[in-house]
Amino acid sequence: MVSQKNRDGIEHLGIGVCEYAGFRGGEWLSPEHLSETIYLSTLDAQEKSGKRIRATDVVIPGEWCLTCFTKVTVTVDDINGKIAPIDIRNLIKHGKEQISWPDNYVVINAEPVLYLLDGMNEKNTPIDSFARELTAYVSYTAVDKVFCIDIYELLDRQGIGTHSFIPVTRAVSQYASNNSIKKTNIIIDSGYFSTDIIISEKGKTIMHHNIGVGGYHITSDLMLYLNLDNNRHVAELVKRNVSVGMDSLGLNKIMLDDYGNRINFSVDQAQEIITRRLEEIMYNAMEDAKRTGIELSNRTGIYLTGGGISRISGAKELCSKMIGQNISILSPNKPIQANVQYMSVCAGMEYTMDDNNRASTLDSIINEKYL
């Protein structure tokens, strides 16, 4: 995506698209085609925007992001108990040292969500307050260093520099907060191979869970159980032409594929197949909220986004019924291809163009210079 900042905000100039097999389980599918895919999508973005791309910011997908939300306490450095910026740094550093991350994962974002003075008085900003002990609930985000190096080298071979790396979880949390009147938001960002369940408080990620269920699994189930002769394209057509959560009256549906061939399938069965996967995703979202201590109520914003399930007819309404709360669709708020499948990249663009945000360079990731 190519965007620019002007006096009216951010203007998206063009978005480059090239089909690719994707990634699953932290691994690239068809890695031999990855370089060509990046080249073609970059070329497409340049043609649509009329701009030459010399450097870029990279949004790190949820498969390569981890979040830890933890309580940290330190003794205030000043003898009189006056809290200074050094106490915030000490607190974040102390919390980071207590967390064990998988190999190759490094912290690139750490944000206190709420402070407590001597374990009692809540503060959003404790600087210049007085206390013996400073406590905070801190959100840490770590990313896979190998992923960042691979992307940097692929872009570098094509003459494109890399400004920074942005975890999608952080960008989406802030984007949802900016577009919601609620303090607490749950974002269910479903892609093709997986779904990110992100819970944010005041725009900061307090929980992230990447589950291996997405649009691909719904398509595969339809292909298998409707006996569609292993034809994934036809299964995609069926998925786009079935409305879930509605009475089918026990009818069969007849469609034509791109070549004029008849497709005959049971609407009841197709609805049941799609509904099972939606139930799986929503069950995980409810369990994650429960583990985080979030009560699903009208004080919590709940959103579907991404291209995996958000575009299925009736999915929003059916998922709302499953959890007993209203769910909204979180879409890009700019006119360029305002499609839910581009939401995370739009969120990443707005994040990197916000001067108040701190982004990570490859050097800071490799040498773990965040703190």
N, C-alpha and C positions, 0 to 999 in steps of 0.2 A: 504494500500500500504506500502511495506517495501522498503526503499531506504537507500543508504549509500553515503557518500561523499568521493571521492578519488581525486587524482591529476588531473584527466581529467574532474572533475565536479561531477555531481550527477548521480549515477547509480541506476536505479530502479531494484530491485531484484525479486519482486513478488507482485501480486495484488490478494487479496482475494475477492471472489464474492459469494453472497448468495441472492437469490430472496426474496424481501420483498414488502409488499403492498405499502410502501412509506409514505408520509405525504402530507397533503393538508390543506390549510387555517390555517397554524400554529399548526396543530394537527397531532399526529401520527395516522396512520391507523393500525388496528390490533395491539395495544400496547402490547397485551398478548404474541405476537410472537417476539417482538423486542429484548429481551435479547437473545433468541435462535439464532436469525439472526446475532447478533453481535458475538456470540460465534463461529458460523459456518464460518462466513467470516474471522474471526481472525485465526481460525484453517487452513483454506484454504490458507491464506497469509503466515502462518508459514511453511506449507508444500511446497509451491512453492518457497519460498525464502531460506529455510533451516535455518531460524533464529527464535529464541524464542522472542516473543513480550512481553516486560515487562512494557513498557510505550509507549504512543502515543501522537501525536498532532492531534487535532480535527479541521476539516474545517467546519465552521458553514454555513449551506445552506442559500441561499438568502431569504427564507421565514422568517428567524429569524434575518435578518439584516436590518438596516435602515441607510440612509445616509442623511446628511444635509450639504449643501455647502453654506457658508454665509460670508459676509463681516464684519470684526471686526477691530475696531480702539482703540488704547490705547495711553496714553501719555508716552513718554520715561521717564524712572525712573531717569536717570542721569541728573544732573542739567545742564551739558554742552551738553546734547543731544546725547551722545555716546551710541549706541545701544549695549546691552549685552544679553547673554542668558536669564537672568531674564525677559527681556522685551518680549521675545518670549513666555516664560511660562505664563506671565501675560496676554498676548494677547489670547493665547489658552484657558486659564481659563475663561477669560472674555466672550469669545464667547460661551463657554460651558454653562455658567450660563444664557445666553439669550435664549437658546433652550429648548422647552418643549417636552419631549419624552413620549411615552405611558408608562403605569405602567410596571414595571419589566425590562425596557430597560435601559442599562447602556452604557456609552461611553467607548470603548476600543481602539479607534484609532482616532487621530486628527493630521492633516498634513496641514500646510500652502502650498498653491500651488503657490502663487505669492504675493510679498510684494510691498508696495508703501511707499515712504518716503515723509511725508507731503502731501500725496494725489497725488503725481506726479511721481517722479522717480521710475521706476520699478527696483526691485532687486530680484534675486533668493536667495541670502544670504545677509541679512542686517547687520550681526554682524560687529561691529567696524565702521559702517557708522554713519552719524550724521543726526538727524532730531528731530523736536519737537513732532511729532506724527508718530506712526508706524501703518500702515494699512496692513491687509492681507486678502486674500480670503482663507478661511480654510475649509477643508473637515473633517467632523466628522462622525464616524461610531459607531452606537450603536447596541447592540445585546440583545437578550432575555435572561435574567439571569436564568430563569426557565429552558430553554432548556439546558444551560451549566451545571446546577446542575444535571439535569436528566441524561445526558450523562456521567458525572463524576461518578455518583453513579452506573450506569449500568456497566461501565468498572471496577470500584473498586470492585464490587461483583464478578467479574471474575478474580481478581488478577492483573488487568492492571492499571497502573498509567496514569495520564494525565499531559503531560508537559505543553501544552498551547492550547489556542483556537484562531483560525484564521478566520476572516470573509472572506467568499469566494469572496465578492466584492473587497476587498483590494488585495487579492492574484491574482485574474483574471486581475485586472487593471494593476498590475505590470508585470504579465506574458505577456499580450498583448503588453505592451510597450517594453519589452525586445525582442519581436519577430516582431516588426513593425518599419518601418523607419519614421512613422508619429508621431507627437507630441500629436495629439488628436485621440482617438480611441473609436469606438462604438462597444461593444460586445453584441451580442444577444445569450445568453446561454439558450437554450431551453431544459428542462427536460421532464419528463413524465406528471406531473400535472401542472407545471407552467414554466414561462420563465423569466429569469433575463435580463433586459436591463440595461447595465452598460456603462456609458460614463466616460472616463478617460482623464486626461490632465497630461502629463509628468509622467504617471504611477500612478497617484493618482485619486481616484474616486471622480468625481464632481456631479454625478447623478446616482441613482439606483432606478429602478422601477420593482417590481415583479408583473407580471400579471398572472392571473389564466387560462392560455392557454398553452397547451403542447401537446406532442405526444398522450396522453390519449384521448384528446378531438377529435383529428383527427380520431383515431381508433373508438371512440364511434359514431362519425358522419357516418363513413363508415358502421358500423354495423347497424345503424338505417336506413339510406337512401337507402342502397343496399339490405335491407331485408336479412341479413345474419344470421337470426335465433338466435340472441343474442349470437353469437359465436365470442368472442373477438380474439381468436387465428386466425381464418380465416380472420378477419378484418385486423389483423397485417400483414398477408401474402399478402393481397391485397395492403396495404400501401407500402410494400417493393417491389412490382412488378409493380407499376404504375409510369410512368415518367410524371411530370407536365411540363406545358409550351410547350408541343409539340402537333402537330396535330395528333389526334388519328384516323383520317379518318372515324370517326363514327362507329368504329368496337367494337364488344364485345370481351372480352378476356376469354379464358377458361384455368383454372389452376387446378392442383390437390393438395389437402391438404395432410397432413402427412399420411392419411389412404387411399389415392388413390381415394377419392371422388372428383367429378368434381365441380368446382366453376365457375359459369358463371356470368359475370357482365359487365356493360357498362363502357368502359374506359372513355368516355366523362363525365359521371356522377361522377366517382371516381375522375377524375382530378378536376372537379368543386368543389367537397366537400373539397379536400385538399387545393385547391387554396384559398377558402374563409377563412380558418384558417390562412394561410400564410399572406393573406392581413390584417387580424386582428392584427397579431403580428407586421408586418412591419408598419402599421398605428401607432401603439403605439410607435414604435421606432422613427419614424419621428416626432411625436408630442413631445416626450421627448427631442429630439435634438432641436426642435424649442423653447421649454420652457427654455432650457439651453443656448440658444443663439448660438448654434453650426450650422454652415452652412454646408450642405452636399456637399462636393466637393472632388476633387482629393487630397486635403490636409488632408483629414480625412480618417483614416483607419476604415473599416467597416467589421466586422467578424461575421460569424455564427459558433456556436459550441454547444456542448451538444448532447445527443442522441435523443432529441425530434423531430427536423425537419432537422438537418444537413445531415442526411443519406438518406433523401428522394431524389430519382433520379430527377434531374432538379431543385431542390429547390433553390440552390445557384443562378443559372442563372435567374430563374423567379423572385426571390426577388431582384436581381440586376436591372432587368427591371422595377420592381414596383417603385423603388426609384430613378432610373436614375443614379445610381453610381455602380461601381464595388464592389462586395462583395467577400471576401475570406473565406475559412474555417480555423478556428484556431484549430489545432490539437496538441497533445503532441509531442514534438520534440525528445523524447527518443524512442528507438526501442521497449521497452516492451509494447505490446498491444497498438500501436499508434492509438488509437481509440478516436474519438471526445467525446464519452460518459465519458471518464476518464480525460478529459482536466482539469476540476476544481480541482480534487484531485491532479493531477500532478502540477498544479499551486500552490496549498496549500503546497505541499512538497517542491517546490523550494523556496517558500516564507519563510518557517520555517528554511530552511538550509542556508538562506542568513544572514550572521552575522550582516549585517547593519539594519536588520528589528527588530522591537520590538514586541514580542508576549505577550499575556495576560494569566496569570495563573487564576485558579478559585478564589483564594484568592483576587486577584486584581479586579476581576469582582464583587464578592459578596460585597466587601468593597469599591468599586468604587475608587480604588487607582491609576487610570491612571494618574491623574494630582495631 
